[in-house]
Amino acid sequence: MKEKIHPAYYHDAKVTCACGASFTTGATKKLIRVEVCSNCHPMFTGEQRIVDTAGRIERFKRRYKRKEQGQPETTS
C-alpha cells in the first residue's frame, strides 16, 4: 500500500445540522455541516412536511400548469 496518500482521519469530527443539532462521529473532515439530520428529518420525527430544495416544487407546479393550459414547455 502506498504511503501518505490517504486523508487524515478525525475520530472526533463534529457534525452540525441547520436545525441546530450536533453530534460527533469519525470522518476525514474536522467539521461537517448538513441541512437535514435525524432530529429534523420527517422520516424520523413522524411529522409531515415537505423538504423543498431549490424551489423544485414550484418549478414542477409551473410546468404542470403549462401542460394543463396546453402551452408548450420552455427550457430556462
PDB file of N, H, CA, C and O in Angstrom:
ATOM      1  N   MET A   1       0.829  -1.166   0.000  1.00  0.00           N
ATOM      2  CA  MET A   1       0.000   0.000   0.000  1.00  0.00           C
ATOM      3  C   MET A   1       0.888   1.250   0.000  1.00  0.00           C
ATOM      4  O   MET A   1       1.907   1.294   0.689  1.00  0.00           O
ATOM      5  N   LYS A   2       0.493   2.261  -0.777  1.00  0.00           N
ATOM      6  H   LYS A   2      -0.335   2.225  -1.337  1.00  0.00           H
ATOM      7  CA  LYS A   2       1.289   3.485  -0.861  1.00  0.00           C
ATOM      8  C   LYS A   2       1.178   4.305   0.412  1.00  0.00           C
ATOM      9  O   LYS A   2       0.126   4.366   1.047  1.00  0.00           O
ATOM     10  N   GLU A   3       2.278   4.927   0.764  1.00  0.00           N
ATOM     11  H   GLU A   3       3.133   4.878   0.248  1.00  0.00           H
ATOM     12  CA  GLU A   3       2.328   5.766   1.960  1.00  0.00           C
ATOM     13  C   GLU A   3       1.871   7.190   1.638  1.00  0.00           C
ATOM     14  O   GLU A   3       2.055   7.666   0.518  1.00  0.00           O
ATOM     15  N   LYS A   4       1.292   7.847   2.593  1.00  0.00           N
ATOM     16  H   LYS A   4       1.142   7.461   3.503  1.00  0.00           H
ATOM     17  CA  LYS A   4       0.937   9.264   2.558  1.00  0.00           C
ATOM     18  C   LYS A   4      -0.038   9.647   1.438  1.00  0.00           C
ATOM     19  O   LYS A   4       0.027  10.770   0.939  1.00  0.00           O
ATOM     20  N   ILE A   5      -0.939   8.744   1.030  1.00  0.00           N
ATOM     21  H   ILE A   5      -0.992   7.832   1.436  1.00  0.00           H
ATOM     22  CA  ILE A   5      -1.938   9.113   0.028  1.00  0.00           C
ATOM     23  C   ILE A   5      -3.335   9.211   0.632  1.00  0.00           C
ATOM     24  O   ILE A   5      -4.256   9.710  -0.015  1.00  0.00           O
ATOM     25  N   HIS A   6      -3.496   8.749   1.843  1.00  0.00           N
ATOM     26  H   HIS A   6      -2.748   8.344   2.369  1.00  0.00           H
ATOM     27  CA  HIS A   6      -4.807   8.747   2.485  1.00  0.00           C
ATOM     28  C   HIS A   6      -5.023  10.046   3.258  1.00  0.00           C
ATOM     29  O   HIS A   6      -4.082  10.580   3.845  1.00  0.00           O
ATOM     30  N   PRO A   7      -6.253  10.558   3.263  1.00  0.00           N
ATOM     31  CA  PRO A   7      -6.521  11.786   4.027  1.00  0.00           C
ATOM     32  C   PRO A   7      -6.474  11.514   5.528  1.00  0.00           C
ATOM     33  O   PRO A   7      -6.608  10.373   5.970  1.00  0.00           O
ATOM     34  N   ALA A   8      -6.286  12.558   6.284  1.00  0.00           N
ATOM     35  H   ALA A   8      -6.177  13.484   5.924  1.00  0.00           H
ATOM     36  CA  ALA A   8      -6.264  12.433   7.749  1.00  0.00           C
ATOM     37  C   ALA A   8      -7.655  12.030   8.232  1.00  0.00           C
ATOM     38  O   ALA A   8      -8.663  12.499   7.704  1.00  0.00           O
ATOM     39  N   TYR A   9      -7.703  11.160   9.236  1.00  0.00           N
ATOM     40  H   TYR A   9      -6.884  10.779   9.665  1.00  0.00           H
ATOM     41  CA  TYR A   9      -8.978  10.702   9.792  1.00  0.00           C
ATOM     42  C   TYR A   9      -9.157  11.301  11.181  1.00  0.00           C
ATOM     43  O   TYR A   9      -8.292  11.168  12.046  1.00  0.00           O
ATOM     44  N   TYR A  10     -10.293  11.963  11.379  1.00  0.00           N
ATOM     45  H   TYR A  10     -10.996  12.071  10.676  1.00  0.00           H
ATOM     46  CA  TYR A  10     -10.596  12.583  12.662  1.00  0.00           C
ATOM     47  C   TYR A  10     -11.631  11.732  13.391  1.00  0.00           C
ATOM     48  O   TYR A  10     -12.739  11.536  12.892  1.00  0.00           O
ATOM     49  N   HIS A  11     -11.278  11.234  14.554  1.00  0.00           N
ATOM     50  H   HIS A  11     -10.378  11.393  14.960  1.00  0.00           H
ATOM     51  CA  HIS A  11     -12.201  10.413  15.350  1.00  0.00           C
ATOM     52  C   HIS A  11     -13.251  11.272  16.048  1.00  0.00           C
ATOM     53  O   HIS A  11     -14.277  10.763  16.499  1.00  0.00           O
ATOM     54  N   ASP A  12     -12.993  12.570  16.133  1.00  0.00           N
ATOM     55  H   ASP A  12     -12.159  12.983  15.767  1.00  0.00           H
ATOM     56  CA  ASP A  12     -13.899  13.469  16.840  1.00  0.00           C
ATOM     57  C   ASP A  12     -14.453  14.564  15.917  1.00  0.00           C
ATOM     58  O   ASP A  12     -14.543  15.725  16.317  1.00  0.00           O
ATOM     59  N   ALA A  13     -14.820  14.200  14.699  1.00  0.00           N
ATOM     60  H   ALA A  13     -14.747  13.257  14.374  1.00  0.00           H
ATOM     61  CA  ALA A  13     -15.377  15.170  13.757  1.00  0.00           C
ATOM     62  C   ALA A  13     -16.764  15.596  14.223  1.00  0.00           C
ATOM     63  O   ALA A  13     -17.567  14.765  14.647  1.00  0.00           O
ATOM     64  N   LYS A  14     -17.039  16.898  14.142  1.00  0.00           N
ATOM     65  H   LYS A  14     -16.386  17.573  13.798  1.00  0.00           H
ATOM     66  CA  LYS A  14     -18.315  17.430  14.625  1.00  0.00           C
ATOM     67  C   LYS A  14     -19.248  17.663  13.436  1.00  0.00           C
ATOM     68  O   LYS A  14     -18.882  18.324  12.465  1.00  0.00           O
ATOM     69  N   VAL A  15     -20.457  17.111  13.528  1.00  0.00           N
ATOM     70  H   VAL A  15     -20.755  16.574  14.318  1.00  0.00           H
ATOM     71  CA  VAL A  15     -21.483  17.290  12.501  1.00  0.00           C
ATOM     72  C   VAL A  15     -22.509  18.269  13.053  1.00  0.00           C
ATOM     73  O   VAL A  15     -23.058  18.053  14.133  1.00  0.00           O
ATOM     74  N   THR A  16     -22.770  19.352  12.310  1.00  0.00           N
ATOM     75  H   THR A  16     -22.324  19.528  11.432  1.00  0.00           H
ATOM     76  CA  THR A  16     -23.724  20.371  12.729  1.00  0.00           C
ATOM     77  C   THR A  16     -24.828  20.467  11.688  1.00  0.00           C
ATOM     78  O   THR A  16     -24.559  20.585  10.493  1.00  0.00           O
ATOM     79  N   CYS A  17     -26.077  20.414  12.153  1.00  0.00           N
ATOM     80  H   CYS A  17     -26.296  20.318  13.124  1.00  0.00           H
ATOM     81  CA  CYS A  17     -27.235  20.484  11.266  1.00  0.00           C
ATOM     82  C   CYS A  17     -27.773  21.913  11.226  1.00  0.00           C
ATOM     83  O   CYS A  17     -27.501  22.717  12.117  1.00  0.00           O
ATOM     84  N   ALA A  18     -28.539  22.214  10.182  1.00  0.00           N
ATOM     85  H   ALA A  18     -28.760  21.560   9.458  1.00  0.00           H
ATOM     86  CA  ALA A  18     -29.155  23.534  10.056  1.00  0.00           C
ATOM     87  C   ALA A  18     -30.177  23.782  11.168  1.00  0.00           C
ATOM     88  O   ALA A  18     -30.460  24.934  11.496  1.00  0.00           O
ATOM     89  N   CYS A  19     -30.733  22.718  11.752  1.00  0.00           N
ATOM     90  H   CYS A  19     -30.503  21.781  11.486  1.00  0.00           H
ATOM     91  CA  CYS A  19     -31.723  22.868  12.823  1.00  0.00           C
ATOM     92  C   CYS A  19     -31.061  23.192  14.166  1.00  0.00           C
ATOM     93  O   CYS A  19     -31.746  23.531  15.131  1.00  0.00           O
ATOM     94  N   GLY A  20     -29.738  23.090  14.228  1.00  0.00           N
ATOM     95  H   GLY A  20     -29.182  22.815  13.444  1.00  0.00           H
ATOM     96  CA  GLY A  20     -29.026  23.400  15.458  1.00  0.00           C
ATOM     97  C   GLY A  20     -28.488  22.187  16.187  1.00  0.00           C
ATOM     98  O   GLY A  20     -27.675  22.326  17.101  1.00  0.00           O
ATOM     99  N   ALA A  21     -28.923  21.007  15.803  1.00  0.00           N
ATOM    100  H   ALA A  21     -29.584  20.894  15.061  1.00  0.00           H
ATOM    101  CA  ALA A  21     -28.438  19.780  16.437  1.00  0.00           C
ATOM    102  C   ALA A  21     -26.998  19.510  16.002  1.00  0.00           C
ATOM    103  O   ALA A  21     -26.595  19.876  14.898  1.00  0.00           O
ATOM    104  N   SER A  22     -26.237  18.873  16.874  1.00  0.00           N
ATOM    105  H   SER A  22     -26.565  18.576  17.771  1.00  0.00           H
ATOM    106  CA  SER A  22     -24.872  18.491  16.516  1.00  0.00           C
ATOM    107  C   SER A  22     -24.504  17.193  17.227  1.00  0.00           C
ATOM    108  O   SER A  22     -25.031  16.876  18.294  1.00  0.00           O
ATOM    109  N   PHE A  23     -23.593  16.454  16.613  1.00  0.00           N
ATOM    110  H   PHE A  23     -23.165  16.710  15.746  1.00  0.00           H
ATOM    111  CA  PHE A  23     -23.106  15.214  17.193  1.00  0.00           C
ATOM    112  C   PHE A  23     -21.700  14.953  16.690  1.00  0.00           C
ATOM    113  O   PHE A  23     -21.236  15.613  15.760  1.00  0.00           O
ATOM    114  N   THR A  24     -21.027  14.004  17.295  1.00  0.00           N
ATOM    115  H   THR A  24     -21.404  13.469  18.051  1.00  0.00           H
ATOM    116  CA  THR A  24     -19.646  13.684  16.959  1.00  0.00           C
ATOM    117  C   THR A  24     -19.581  12.328  16.272  1.00  0.00           C
ATOM    118  O   THR A  24     -20.286  11.392  16.650  1.00  0.00           O
ATOM    119  N   THR A  25     -18.732  12.236  15.265  1.00  0.00           N
ATOM    120  H   THR A  25     -18.160  12.997  14.959  1.00  0.00           H
ATOM    121  CA  THR A  25     -18.546  10.991  14.521  1.00  0.00           C
ATOM    122  C   THR A  25     -17.119  10.949  13.993  1.00  0.00           C
ATOM    123  O   THR A  25     -16.348  11.881  14.226  1.00  0.00           O
ATOM    124  N   GLY A  26     -16.765   9.906  13.301  1.00  0.00           N
ATOM    125  H   GLY A  26     -17.391   9.150  13.112  1.00  0.00           H
ATOM    126  CA  GLY A  26     -15.460   9.805  12.672  1.00  0.00           C
ATOM    127  C   GLY A  26     -15.579  10.143  11.194  1.00  0.00           C
ATOM    128  O   GLY A  26     -16.485   9.659  10.514  1.00  0.00           O
ATOM    129  N   ALA A  27     -14.657  10.982  10.688  1.00  0.00           N
ATOM    130  H   ALA A  27     -13.921  11.375  11.240  1.00  0.00           H
ATOM    131  CA  ALA A  27     -14.709  11.389   9.281  1.00  0.00           C
ATOM    132  C   ALA A  27     -13.354  11.927   8.848  1.00  0.00           C
ATOM    133  O   ALA A  27     -12.440  12.069   9.660  1.00  0.00           O
ATOM    134  N   THR A  28     -13.235  12.221   7.571  1.00  0.00           N
ATOM    135  H   THR A  28     -13.978  12.106   6.910  1.00  0.00           H
ATOM    136  CA  THR A  28     -11.996  12.782   7.045  1.00  0.00           C
ATOM    137  C   THR A  28     -12.001  14.305   7.073  1.00  0.00           C
ATOM    138  O   THR A  28     -11.010  14.929   6.694  1.00  0.00           O
ATOM    139  N   LYS A  29     -13.098  14.913   7.516  1.00  0.00           N
ATOM    140  H   LYS A  29     -13.903  14.406   7.824  1.00  0.00           H
ATOM    141  CA  LYS A  29     -13.177  16.364   7.709  1.00  0.00           C
ATOM    142  C   LYS A  29     -13.416  16.629   9.188  1.00  0.00           C
ATOM    143  O   LYS A  29     -14.102  15.858   9.859  1.00  0.00           O
ATOM    144  N   LYS A  30     -12.859  17.702   9.687  1.00  0.00           N
ATOM    145  H   LYS A  30     -12.302  18.328   9.142  1.00  0.00           H
ATOM    146  CA  LYS A  30     -12.984  18.042  11.108  1.00  0.00           C
ATOM    147  C   LYS A  30     -14.384  18.582  11.429  1.00  0.00           C
ATOM    148  O   LYS A  30     -14.915  18.314  12.506  1.00  0.00           O
ATOM    149  N   LEU A  31     -14.983  19.340  10.503  1.00  0.00           N
ATOM    150  H   LEU A  31     -14.552  19.558   9.627  1.00  0.00           H
ATOM    151  CA  LEU A  31     -16.296  19.940  10.707  1.00  0.00           C
ATOM    152  C   LEU A  31     -17.172  19.672   9.486  1.00  0.00           C
ATOM    153  O   LEU A  31     -16.781  19.968   8.357  1.00  0.00           O
ATOM    154  N   ILE A  32     -18.355  19.112   9.716  1.00  0.00           N
ATOM    155  H   ILE A  32     -18.673  18.871  10.634  1.00  0.00           H
ATOM    156  CA  ILE A  32     -19.289  18.788   8.636  1.00  0.00           C
ATOM    157  C   ILE A  32     -20.598  19.511   8.911  1.00  0.00           C
ATOM    158  O   ILE A  32     -21.118  19.453  10.026  1.00  0.00           O
ATOM    159  N   ARG A  33     -21.135  20.192   7.905  1.00  0.00           N
ATOM    160  H   ARG A  33     -20.713  20.240   6.999  1.00  0.00           H
ATOM    161  CA  ARG A  33     -22.425  20.879   8.041  1.00  0.00           C
ATOM    162  C   ARG A  33     -23.430  20.218   7.109  1.00  0.00           C
ATOM    163  O   ARG A  33     -23.160  20.018   5.924  1.00  0.00           O
ATOM    164  N   VAL A  34     -24.598  19.880   7.664  1.00  0.00           N
ATOM    165  H   VAL A  34     -24.817  20.042   8.626  1.00  0.00           H
ATOM    166  CA  VAL A  34     -25.658  19.241   6.890  1.00  0.00           C
ATOM    167  C   VAL A  34     -26.944  20.053   7.017  1.00  0.00           C
ATOM    168  O   VAL A  34     -27.109  20.830   7.957  1.00  0.00           O
ATOM    169  N   GLU A  35     -27.862  19.864   6.050  1.00  0.00           N
ATOM    170  H   GLU A  35     -27.729  19.233   5.286  1.00  0.00           H
ATOM    171  CA  GLU A  35     -29.137  20.575   6.077  1.00  0.00           C
ATOM    172  C   GLU A  35     -30.201  19.816   6.860  1.00  0.00           C
ATOM    173  O   GLU A  35     -31.063  20.432   7.487  1.00  0.00           O
ATOM    174  N   VAL A  36     -30.152  18.489   6.833  1.00  0.00           N
ATOM    175  H   VAL A  36     -29.452  17.988   6.323  1.00  0.00           H
ATOM    176  CA  VAL A  36     -31.166  17.665   7.479  1.00  0.00           C
ATOM    177  C   VAL A  36     -30.480  16.556   8.265  1.00  0.00           C
ATOM    178  O   VAL A  36     -29.549  15.919   7.772  1.00  0.00           O
ATOM    179  N   CYS A  37     -30.949  16.330   9.499  1.00  0.00           N
ATOM    180  H   CYS A  37     -31.705  16.848   9.900  1.00  0.00           H
ATOM    181  CA  CYS A  37     -30.406  15.247  10.325  1.00  0.00           C
ATOM    182  C   CYS A  37     -31.554  14.427  10.891  1.00  0.00           C
ATOM    183  O   CYS A  37     -32.714  14.700  10.582  1.00  0.00           O
ATOM    184  N   SER A  38     -31.257  13.437  11.704  1.00  0.00           N
ATOM    185  H   SER A  38     -30.315  13.216  11.954  1.00  0.00           H
ATOM    186  CA  SER A  38     -32.300  12.577  12.266  1.00  0.00           C
ATOM    187  C   SER A  38     -33.193  13.319  13.261  1.00  0.00           C
ATOM    188  O   SER A  38     -34.293  12.853  13.560  1.00  0.00           O
ATOM    189  N   ASN A  39     -32.745  14.455  13.774  1.00  0.00           N
ATOM    190  H   ASN A  39     -31.851  14.833  13.531  1.00  0.00           H
ATOM    191  CA  ASN A  39     -33.574  15.233  14.696  1.00  0.00           C
ATOM    192  C   ASN A  39     -34.643  16.046  13.977  1.00  0.00           C
ATOM    193  O   ASN A  39     -35.667  16.374  14.576  1.00  0.00           O
ATOM    194  N   CYS A  40     -34.430  16.377  12.704  1.00  0.00           N
ATOM    195  H   CYS A  40     -33.598  16.110  12.217  1.00  0.00           H
ATOM    196  CA  CYS A  40     -35.383  17.229  11.991  1.00  0.00           C
ATOM    197  C   CYS A  40     -35.944  16.594  10.722  1.00  0.00           C
ATOM    198  O   CYS A  40     -36.833  17.176  10.101  1.00  0.00           O
ATOM    199  N   HIS A  41     -35.462  15.427  10.317  1.00  0.00           N
ATOM    200  H   HIS A  41     -34.740  14.954  10.822  1.00  0.00           H
ATOM    201  CA  HIS A  41     -35.951  14.779   9.097  1.00  0.00           C
ATOM    202  C   HIS A  41     -37.358  14.215   9.333  1.00  0.00           C
ATOM    203  O   HIS A  41     -37.593  13.566  10.352  1.00  0.00           O
ATOM    204  N   PRO A  42     -38.298  14.452   8.407  1.00  0.00           N
ATOM    205  CA  PRO A  42     -39.676  13.984   8.584  1.00  0.00           C
ATOM    206  C   PRO A  42     -39.800  12.471   8.780  1.00  0.00           C
ATOM    207  O   PRO A  42     -40.719  12.022   9.466  1.00  0.00           O
ATOM    208  N   MET A  43     -38.922  11.695   8.211  1.00  0.00           N
ATOM    209  H   MET A  43     -38.176  12.060   7.654  1.00  0.00           H
ATOM    210  CA  MET A  43     -38.972  10.244   8.360  1.00  0.00           C
ATOM    211  C   MET A  43     -38.778   9.837   9.824  1.00  0.00           C
ATOM    212  O   MET A  43     -39.429   8.910  10.306  1.00  0.00           O
ATOM    213  N   PHE A  44     -37.893  10.524  10.518  1.00  0.00           N
ATOM    214  H   PHE A  44     -37.364  11.278  10.127  1.00  0.00           H
ATOM    215  CA  PHE A  44     -37.587  10.184  11.900  1.00  0.00           C
ATOM    216  C   PHE A  44     -38.504  10.874  12.904  1.00  0.00           C
ATOM    217  O   PHE A  44     -38.753  10.336  13.983  1.00  0.00           O
ATOM    218  N   THR A  45     -39.010  12.064  12.561  1.00  0.00           N
ATOM    219  H   THR A  45     -38.807  12.501  11.685  1.00  0.00           H
ATOM    220  CA  THR A  45     -39.842  12.809  13.502  1.00  0.00           C
ATOM    221  C   THR A  45     -41.310  12.420  13.417  1.00  0.00           C
ATOM    222  O   THR A  45     -42.060  12.660  14.364  1.00  0.00           O
ATOM    223  N   GLY A  46     -41.744  11.822  12.302  1.00  0.00           N
ATOM    224  H   GLY A  46     -41.135  11.627  11.533  1.00  0.00           H
ATOM    225  CA  GLY A  46     -43.142  11.465  12.119  1.00  0.00           C
ATOM    226  C   GLY A  46     -43.988  12.653  11.701  1.00  0.00           C
ATOM    227  O   GLY A  46     -45.205  12.534  11.564  1.00  0.00           O
ATOM    228  N   GLU A  47     -43.371  13.765  11.504  1.00  0.00           N
ATOM    229  H   GLU A  47     -42.382  13.862  11.615  1.00  0.00           H
ATOM    230  CA  GLU A  47     -44.041  14.999  11.120  1.00  0.00           C
ATOM    231  C   GLU A  47     -44.144  15.041   9.602  1.00  0.00           C
ATOM    232  O   GLU A  47     -43.180  14.726   8.905  1.00  0.00           O
ATOM    233  N   GLN A  48     -45.309  15.429   9.086  1.00  0.00           N
ATOM    234  H   GLN A  48     -46.092  15.684   9.653  1.00  0.00           H
ATOM    235  CA  GLN A  48     -45.449  15.513   7.637  1.00  0.00           C
ATOM    236  C   GLN A  48     -45.165  16.929   7.195  1.00  0.00           C
ATOM    237  O   GLN A  48     -45.907  17.852   7.530  1.00  0.00           O
ATOM    238  N   ARG A  49     -44.104  17.102   6.450  1.00  0.00           N
ATOM    239  H   ARG A  49     -43.501  16.352   6.178  1.00  0.00           H
ATOM    240  CA  ARG A  49     -43.777  18.389   5.860  1.00  0.00           C
ATOM    241  C   ARG A  49     -42.962  18.134   4.607  1.00  0.00           C
ATOM    242  O   ARG A  49     -42.390  17.060   4.425  1.00  0.00           O
ATOM    243  N   ILE A  50     -42.920  19.118   3.768  1.00  0.00           N
ATOM    244  H   ILE A  50     -43.384  19.991   3.916  1.00  0.00           H
ATOM    245  CA  ILE A  50     -42.207  18.996   2.501  1.00  0.00           C
ATOM    246  C   ILE A  50     -40.842  19.647   2.666  1.00  0.00           C
ATOM    247  O   ILE A  50     -40.739  20.787   3.118  1.00  0.00           O
ATOM    248  N   VAL A  51     -39.803  18.920   2.298  1.00  0.00           N
ATOM    249  H   VAL A  51     -39.887  17.994   1.931  1.00  0.00           H
ATOM    250  CA  VAL A  51     -38.455  19.466   2.319  1.00  0.00           C
ATOM    251  C   VAL A  51     -38.166  19.908   0.893  1.00  0.00           C
ATOM    252  O   VAL A  51     -37.848  19.092   0.027  1.00  0.00           O
ATOM    253  N   ASP A  52     -38.281  21.207   0.663  1.00  0.00           N
ATOM    254  H   ASP A  52     -38.539  21.870   1.367  1.00  0.00           H
ATOM    255  CA  ASP A  52     -38.113  21.768  -0.676  1.00  0.00           C
ATOM    256  C   ASP A  52     -36.665  22.185  -0.881  1.00  0.00           C
ATOM    257  O   ASP A  52     -36.121  22.972  -0.106  1.00  0.00           O
ATOM    258  N   THR A  53     -36.053  21.663  -1.914  1.00  0.00           N
ATOM    259  H   THR A  53     -36.495  21.024  -2.544  1.00  0.00           H
ATOM    260  CA  THR A  53     -34.678  22.003  -2.218  1.00  0.00           C
ATOM    261  C   THR A  53     -34.640  22.824  -3.497  1.00  0.00           C
ATOM    262  O   THR A  53     -34.968  22.324  -4.573  1.00  0.00           O
ATOM    263  N   ALA A  54     -34.246  24.062  -3.379  1.00  0.00           N
ATOM    264  H   ALA A  54     -33.980  24.468  -2.505  1.00  0.00           H
ATOM    265  CA  ALA A  54     -34.039  24.974  -4.511  1.00  0.00           C
ATOM    266  C   ALA A  54     -35.283  25.166  -5.362  1.00  0.00           C
ATOM    267  O   ALA A  54     -35.168  25.274  -6.583  1.00  0.00           O
ATOM    268  N   GLY A  55     -36.465  25.211  -4.765  1.00  0.00           N
ATOM    269  H   GLY A  55     -36.558  25.123  -3.773  1.00  0.00           H
ATOM    270  CA  GLY A  55     -37.684  25.532  -5.487  1.00  0.00           C
ATOM    271  C   GLY A  55     -38.171  24.470  -6.446  1.00  0.00           C
ATOM    272  O   GLY A  55     -38.857  24.795  -7.415  1.00  0.00           O
ATOM    273  N   ARG A  56     -37.849  23.231  -6.216  1.00  0.00           N
ATOM    274  H   ARG A  56     -37.292  22.966  -5.429  1.00  0.00           H
ATOM    275  CA  ARG A  56     -38.242  22.163  -7.129  1.00  0.00           C
ATOM    276  C   ARG A  56     -39.753  22.014  -7.219  1.00  0.00           C
ATOM    277  O   ARG A  56     -40.287  21.730  -8.291  1.00  0.00           O
ATOM    278  N   ILE A  57     -40.439  22.203  -6.110  1.00  0.00           N
ATOM    279  H   ILE A  57     -40.005  22.434  -5.239  1.00  0.00           H
ATOM    280  CA  ILE A  57     -41.887  22.038  -6.107  1.00  0.00           C
ATOM    281  C   ILE A  57     -42.546  23.134  -6.948  1.00  0.00           C
ATOM    282  O   ILE A  57     -43.440  22.851  -7.746  1.00  0.00           O
ATOM    283  N   GLU A  58     -42.111  24.374  -6.772  1.00  0.00           N
ATOM    284  H   GLU A  58     -41.385  24.605  -6.124  1.00  0.00           H
ATOM    285  CA  GLU A  58     -42.668  25.474  -7.550  1.00  0.00           C
ATOM    286  C   GLU A  58     -42.409  25.267  -9.038  1.00  0.00           C
ATOM    287  O   GLU A  58     -43.283  25.528  -9.865  1.00  0.00           O
ATOM    288  N   ARG A  59     -41.218  24.803  -9.378  1.00  0.00           N
ATOM    289  H   ARG A  59     -40.508  24.591  -8.706  1.00  0.00           H
ATOM    290  CA  ARG A  59     -40.885  24.553 -10.777  1.00  0.00           C
ATOM    291  C   ARG A  59     -41.794  23.476 -11.359  1.00  0.00           C
ATOM    292  O   ARG A  59     -42.259  23.609 -12.491  1.00  0.00           O
ATOM    293  N   PHE A  60     -42.054  22.410 -10.601  1.00  0.00           N
ATOM    294  H   PHE A  60     -41.676  22.301  -9.681  1.00  0.00           H
ATOM    295  CA  PHE A  60     -42.944  21.345 -11.054  1.00  0.00           C
ATOM    296  C   PHE A  60     -44.358  21.875 -11.261  1.00  0.00           C
ATOM    297  O   PHE A  60     -45.000  21.559 -12.263  1.00  0.00           O
ATOM    298  N   LYS A  61     -44.846  22.678 -10.320  1.00  0.00           N
ATOM    299  H   LYS A  61     -44.325  22.934  -9.506  1.00  0.00           H
ATOM    300  CA  LYS A  61     -46.195  23.224 -10.429  1.00  0.00           C
ATOM    301  C   LYS A  61     -46.330  24.121 -11.648  1.00  0.00           C
ATOM    302  O   LYS A  61     -47.358  24.094 -12.325  1.00  0.00           O
ATOM    303  N   ARG A  62     -45.295  24.924 -11.939  1.00  0.00           N
ATOM    304  H   ARG A  62     -44.461  24.947 -11.390  1.00  0.00           H
ATOM    305  CA  ARG A  62     -45.342  25.781 -13.136  1.00  0.00           C
ATOM    306  C   ARG A  62     -45.414  24.941 -14.398  1.00  0.00           C
ATOM    307  O   ARG A  62     -46.182  25.261 -15.305  1.00  0.00           O
ATOM    308  N   ARG A  63     -44.631  23.874 -14.476  1.00  0.00           N
ATOM    309  H   ARG A  63     -44.007  23.615 -13.740  1.00  0.00           H
ATOM    310  CA  ARG A  63     -44.651  23.007 -15.665  1.00  0.00           C
ATOM    311  C   ARG A  63     -45.995  22.315 -15.815  1.00  0.00           C
ATOM    312  O   ARG A  63     -46.539  22.222 -16.915  1.00  0.00           O
ATOM    313  N   TYR A  64     -46.526  21.829 -14.696  1.00  0.00           N
ATOM    314  H   TYR A  64     -46.084  21.904 -13.802  1.00  0.00           H
ATOM    315  CA  TYR A  64     -47.808  21.124 -14.728  1.00  0.00           C
ATOM    316  C   TYR A  64     -48.917  22.076 -15.155  1.00  0.00           C
ATOM    317  O   TYR A  64     -49.811  21.687 -15.907  1.00  0.00           O
ATOM    318  N   LYS A  65     -48.870  23.314 -14.686  1.00  0.00           N
ATOM    319  H   LYS A  65     -48.144  23.630 -14.076  1.00  0.00           H
ATOM    320  CA  LYS A  65     -49.878  24.313 -15.043  1.00  0.00           C
ATOM    321  C   LYS A  65     -49.823  24.599 -16.539  1.00  0.00           C
ATOM    322  O   LYS A  65     -50.869  24.725 -17.176  1.00  0.00           O
ATOM    323  N   ARG A  66     -48.636  24.703 -17.110  1.00  0.00           N
ATOM    324  H   ARG A  66     -47.786  24.601 -16.592  1.00  0.00           H
ATOM    325  CA  ARG A  66     -48.483  24.936 -18.557  1.00  0.00           C
ATOM    326  C   ARG A  66     -49.083  23.797 -19.361  1.00  0.00           C
ATOM    327  O   ARG A  66     -49.744  24.031 -20.373  1.00  0.00           O
ATOM    328  N   LYS A  67     -48.861  22.569 -18.922  1.00  0.00           N
ATOM    329  H   LYS A  67     -48.325  22.379 -18.099  1.00  0.00           H
ATOM    330  CA  LYS A  67     -49.393  21.421 -19.656  1.00  0.00           C
ATOM    331  C   LYS A  67     -50.911  21.403 -19.614  1.00  0.00           C
ATOM    332  O   LYS A  67     -51.552  21.053 -20.605  1.00  0.00           O
ATOM    333  N   GLU A  68     -51.506  21.782 -18.463  1.00  0.00           N
ATOM    334  H   GLU A  68     -50.985  22.067 -17.658  1.00  0.00           H
ATOM    335  CA  GLU A  68     -52.964  21.822 -18.359  1.00  0.00           C
ATOM    336  C   GLU A  68     -53.550  22.865 -19.296  1.00  0.00           C
ATOM    337  O   GLU A  68     -54.618  22.659 -19.871  1.00  0.00           O
ATOM    338  N   GLN A  69     -52.857  23.979 -19.450  1.00  0.00           N
ATOM    339  H   GLN A  69     -51.989  24.147 -18.983  1.00  0.00           H
ATOM    340  CA  GLN A  69     -53.350  25.066 -20.288  1.00  0.00           C
ATOM    341  C   GLN A  69     -53.040  24.843 -21.763  1.00  0.00           C
ATOM    342  O   GLN A  69     -53.483  25.618 -22.612  1.00  0.00           O
ATOM    343  N   GLY A  70     -52.283  23.791 -22.078  1.00  0.00           N
ATOM    344  H   GLY A  70     -51.923  23.162 -21.389  1.00  0.00           H
ATOM    345  CA  GLY A  70     -51.948  23.491 -23.471  1.00  0.00           C
ATOM    346  C   GLY A  70     -50.801  24.293 -24.012  1.00  0.00           C
ATOM    347  O   GLY A  70     -50.600  24.322 -25.226  1.00  0.00           O
ATOM    348  N   GLN A  71     -50.039  24.946 -23.167  1.00  0.00           N
ATOM    349  H   GLN A  71     -50.202  24.923 -22.181  1.00  0.00           H
ATOM    350  CA  GLN A  71     -48.898  25.732 -23.605  1.00  0.00           C
ATOM    351  C   GLN A  71     -47.659  24.864 -23.635  1.00  0.00           C
ATOM    352  O   GLN A  71     -47.477  24.015 -22.762  1.00  0.00           O
ATOM    353  N   PRO A  72     -46.804  25.061 -24.623  1.00  0.00           N
ATOM    354  CA  PRO A  72     -45.562  24.257 -24.673  1.00  0.00           C
ATOM    355  C   PRO A  72     -44.609  24.672 -23.566  1.00  0.00           C
ATOM    356  O   PRO A  72     -44.617  25.819 -23.119  1.00  0.00           O
ATOM    357  N   GLU A  73     -43.786  23.725 -23.128  1.00  0.00           N
ATOM    358  H   GLU A  73     -43.780  22.793 -23.491  1.00  0.00           H
ATOM    359  CA  GLU A  73     -42.774  23.992 -22.113  1.00  0.00           C
ATOM    360  C   GLU A  73     -41.625  24.763 -22.723  1.00  0.00           C
ATOM    361  O   GLU A  73     -41.262  24.534 -23.877  1.00  0.00           O
ATOM    362  N   THR A  74     -41.061  25.658 -21.970  1.00  0.00           N
ATOM    363  H   THR A  74     -41.356  25.844 -21.032  1.00  0.00           H
ATOM    364  CA  THR A  74     -39.857  26.358 -22.383  1.00  0.00           C
ATOM    365  C   THR A  74     -38.740  25.990 -21.444  1.00  0.00           C
ATOM    366  O   THR A  74     -38.944  25.920 -20.233  1.00  0.00           O
ATOM    367  N   THR A  75     -37.584  25.758 -21.970  1.00  0.00           N
ATOM    368  H   THR A  75     -37.418  25.815 -22.954  1.00  0.00           H
ATOM    369  CA  THR A  75     -36.435  25.391 -21.152  1.00  0.00           C
ATOM    370  C   THR A  75     -35.741  26.657 -20.709  1.00  0.00           C
ATOM    371  O   THR A  75     -35.331  27.476 -21.532  1.00  0.00           O
ATOM    372  N   SER A  76     -35.611  26.816 -19.392  1.00  0.00           N
ATOM    373  H   SER A  76     -35.944  26.151 -18.724  1.00  0.00           H
ATOM    374  CA  SER A  76     -34.929  28.020 -18.890  1.00  0.00           C
ATOM    375  C   SER A  76     -33.870  27.678 -17.903  1.00  0.00           C
ATOM    376  O   SER A  76     -33.200  28.570 -17.383  1.00  0.00           O
TER     377      SER A  76
END
